[in-house]
């Protein structure tokens, strides 16, 4: 999902990416604005971490919020598919609302009450009152507990910059142990820093998320680098991409309170992966 940002009077389209630890700009935008180079930084891709170039962004405004003196990684425009992306370095201080039905994004101060009628809350690891809490994500990701994938209990985190949802190999093995092995075709996924990974394509009979049964849900399987850095390689885990998020009318991520709200389940099947998806780091 994209949002318009202001870069010192220049309007640009940035992807809202809750799976990226850092915001970034495209190489084309950096050239157009003649942005000053910054020091190389380490960025986590889909298979490993790499050093990438950066530029200095004097001012960035989004949803009524202003950020100054940013040092942002630079990614190829062809892989990024936008002018830039907004990652957790910017988003994790706020309450982020993705109004998927109206295609609007809102950023507000964290801590205000977001409880509304008709919203189901999923337990996130930073909320201290969980019966079985797990640790916070390394880069402030909110990790959901009590997610069920065909009867297998799993944890999950939201990556709004990913086209498709991806389970790790531990989840695939647990599903095979419970339901029997199935043949899963392979395809390749690509990241914004040029890395690629071979994954398997399958389908769940039912994904249960925040006390909602989503029914049949296509799913990719592969051990992304994100699972490793979040220490989610050995246990069943799931990256929730746009294909699952868009089955709700609204998703709210309140990073300060450690809470994720899913509102208005839309009863329609998600799109099956048809071509190699490009996802954020």
C-alpha positions in Angstrom: 0.0 0.0 0.0 1.4 3.4 -1.0 1.1 6.9 0.5 2.1 10.4 -0.7 5.0 12.0 1.2 6.5 15.5 0.9 10.2 15.9 0.4 10.8 19.6 0.8 8.1 20.5 -1.7 8.5 17.4 -4.0 5.6 15.0 -3.8 6.6 11.3 -4.0 4.8 7.9 -3.6 6.2 5.7 -0.8 5.3 2.1 0.0 4.1 1.6 3.6 6.4 -1.3 4.7 6.0 -2.6 8.2 8.5 -5.4 7.4 11.4 -3.1 6.6 13.6 -1.9 9.5 14.6 1.2 7.6 12.9 3.7 5.3 14.5 4.1 1.8 14.4 6.0 -1.4 14.8 4.9 -5.0 17.9 5.6 -7.0 15.9 7.6 -9.5 14.4 9.9 -6.8 17.8 10.4 -5.2 19.2 11.5 -8.6 16.2 13.8 -9.4 16.6 15.5 -6.0 20.4 15.5 -6.1 20.4 14.2 -2.6 23.8 14.3 -0.8 25.4 10.8 -0.3 25.6 9.4 3.2 27.6 6.5 4.7 26.9 2.9 3.7 24.6 1.0 6.0 23.7 -2.6 6.7 20.3 -3.6 5.4 18.6 -6.9 5.9 17.4 -8.5 2.6 15.4 -11.7 2.0 18.4 -14.0 2.2 21.1 -12.0 4.0 22.3 -8.6 5.2 24.2 -6.4 2.8 25.9 -3.0 2.9 24.0 -0.5 0.7 24.6 3.2 -0.2 22.6 6.0 1.5 21.5 9.6 0.9 20.7 12.4 3.3 17.1 13.6 3.2 16.7 17.0 5.0 13.0 16.7 5.5 10.2 14.2 5.0 6.5 14.9 5.8 3.8 12.3 5.9 0.3 12.2 7.4 0.8 15.5 9.3 4.2 14.3 10.8 7.6 15.8 9.9 10.9 14.0 10.0 14.2 15.7 9.6 17.9 14.9 8.9 17.2 11.3 7.7 19.9 9.0 6.3 18.1 6.6 4.0 19.3 3.5 2.0 19.0 3.7 -1.8 17.4 0.9 -3.7 17.0 0.3 -7.5 13.7 1.9 -8.8 13.0 -1.2 -10.9 12.9 -3.4 -7.8 11.4 -1.0 -5.4 8.4 -0.2 -7.6 7.9 3.2 -6.0 9.7 6.4 -5.1 10.6 5.0 -1.7 9.3 3.2 1.3 8.5 4.0 4.9 9.9 1.5 7.3 9.8 0.9 11.1 12.5 3.5 11.8 9.7 6.0 11.1 6.5 4.0 11.7 7.3 2.3 15.0 6.8 5.4 17.2 3.2 5.8 16.1 -0.2 4.1 15.6 -0.5 3.2 11.9 -3.9 2.6 10.4 -4.3 1.0 7.0 -7.8 1.7 5.7 -7.7 -1.0 3.0 -11.2 -0.5 1.8 -10.7 3.3 1.1 -7.0 2.9 0.4 -6.0 5.5 3.0 -3.1 5.5 5.5 -3.2 7.4 8.8 -0.4 8.0 11.3 -1.3 9.1 14.8 0.2 9.3 18.3 0.5 5.9 19.9 -1.5 5.3 23.1 -4.9 6.7 22.2 -7.6 4.1 22.7 -8.2 2.2 19.4 -11.0 -0.1 20.7 -14.0 0.1 18.4 -17.1 -2.2 18.0 -16.5 -5.0 15.5 -12.7 -5.1 15.9 -10.9 -8.2 16.9 -7.5 -7.8 18.6 -4.7 -10.2 18.1 -2.2 -10.6 20.9 1.1 -9.0 20.1 4.3 -9.9 21.8 4.9 -6.4 23.3 1.6 -6.4 25.2 2.5 -7.4 28.8 -0.8 -9.1 29.7 -0.6 -12.1 27.4 -1.0 -15.6 28.8 1.9 -16.8 26.7 3.9 -13.8 25.6 6.9 -14.0 23.3 9.6 -11.4 22.9 9.4 -8.3 20.8 10.7 -8.3 17.2 14.3 -7.0 16.8 13.2 -4.0 14.9 10.0 -3.2 16.8 7.8 -5.7 14.8 4.7 -6.7 16.7 4.6 -10.5 16.7 1.1 -12.0 16.9 0.5 -15.1 19.0 -2.4 -17.6 18.8 -2.5 -17.7 15.0 -3.6 -21.1 13.7 -2.7 -22.5 10.3 -4.6 -25.7 9.5 -4.6 -26.5 13.2 -0.9 -25.7 13.7 -0.3 -22.9 16.2 2.1 -20.3 14.8 3.3 -16.8 15.4 3.1 -14.1 12.8 4.2 -10.6 12.0 2.8 -8.1 9.5 4.8 -7.1 6.5 2.7 -4.6 4.5 5.4 -4.3 1.9 5.2 -8.0 0.9 2.8 -9.0 -1.9 2.3 -12.5 -0.5 2.3 -14.2 2.9 5.1 -16.6 3.6 5.5 -19.3 6.1 8.8 -20.7 7.3 10.1 -24.2 6.8 9.2 -25.1 10.4 5.6 -24.3 9.6 5.7 -26.4 6.4 7.2 -29.3 8.3 4.5 -29.1 11.0 1.8 -29.0 8.4 3.2 -32.1 6.7 3.5 -33.9 10.0 -0.1 -33.1 10.9 -1.8 -33.5 7.5 0.7 -35.6 5.5 3.2 -34.3 2.9 1.9 -32.7 -0.3 3.6 -31.7 -3.5 4.3 -27.9 -3.6 5.6 -26.2 -6.8 8.5 -23.9 -6.5 8.9 -20.3 -7.6 11.4 -17.5 -6.9 10.8 -14.3 -4.8 12.9 -11.2 -5.2 13.9 -8.4 -2.8 14.5 -4.7 -3.3 18.3 -5.1 -3.0 18.4 -7.7 -5.7 18.5 -10.9 -3.7 16.3 -13.8 -4.6 15.1 -17.0 -2.8 13.5 -20.2 -4.1 10.2 -20.9 -2.2 7.4 -23.4 -2.4 3.8 -22.6 -3.1 0.9 -24.2 -1.2 -2.5 -23.5 0.3 -4.0 -23.7 3.8 -7.6 -25.0 4.2 -8.0 -22.3 6.9 -6.0 -19.5 8.5 -7.3 -18.4 11.9 -6.2 -14.9 12.8 -7.5 -12.6 15.6 -10.4 -15.0 16.3 -11.4 -14.9 12.6 -11.5 -17.8 10.3 -10.2 -16.7 6.9 -10.8 -20.0 5.1 -8.7 -21.2 2.2 -5.5 -19.1 2.0 -2.6 -19.5 -0.5 0.8 -19.5 1.1 4.4 -19.5 0.1 7.0 -21.4 2.2 10.7 -20.5 2.6 13.2 -19.5 5.3 13.5 -15.8 4.7 16.3 -13.9 6.4 13.5 -12.0 8.4 12.7 -15.3 10.2 16.3 -15.7 11.2 16.9 -12.2 12.6 13.6 -12.5 14.6 14.7 -15.8 16.0 11.7 -17.5 14.3 13.5 -20.2 12.3 12.9 -23.2 14.7 9.2 -22.6 15.5 6.3 -22.3 13.0 6.1 -18.7 11.9 4.3 -16.7 9.3 4.9 -13.4 7.5 1.5 -11.8 6.8 1.6 -10.0 3.5 -0.8 -7.8 1.5 -2.8 -10.8 0.3 -4.0 -11.5 3.8 -4.2 -7.9 5.0 -6.5 -6.9 2.2 -9.0 -9.4 3.4 -9.8 -6.9 6.1 -11.3 -3.5 5.7 -8.9 -1.9 8.2 -5.7 -3.0 10.0 -4.3 -0.9 12.9 -0.8 -1.4 14.3 -0.2 0.5 17.6 3.5 0.1 18.2 3.5 2.0 21.5 0.8 -0.2 23.0 1.9 -3.4 21.4 -1.5 -4.1 19.7 -2.8 -5.0 16.3 -6.4 -4.6 15.4 -8.2 -6.3 12.4 -11.6 -4.9 11.4 -14.2 -5.9 8.9 -13.3 -9.3 7.5 -14.0 -9.4 3.7 -15.3 -12.7 2.5 -13.4 -13.3 -0.7 -10.6 -15.6 -1.6 -7.1 -14.0 -1.7 -5.2 -14.0 -5.0 -2.9 -17.0 -5.5 0.7 -16.2 -6.4 0.9 -16.2 -10.2 4.3 -14.7 -10.8 7.5 -14.1 -8.8 6.6 -11.5 -6.2 8.9 -8.6 -5.3 9.0 -7.9 -1.6 10.8 -5.5 0.7 13.8 -6.3 2.9 
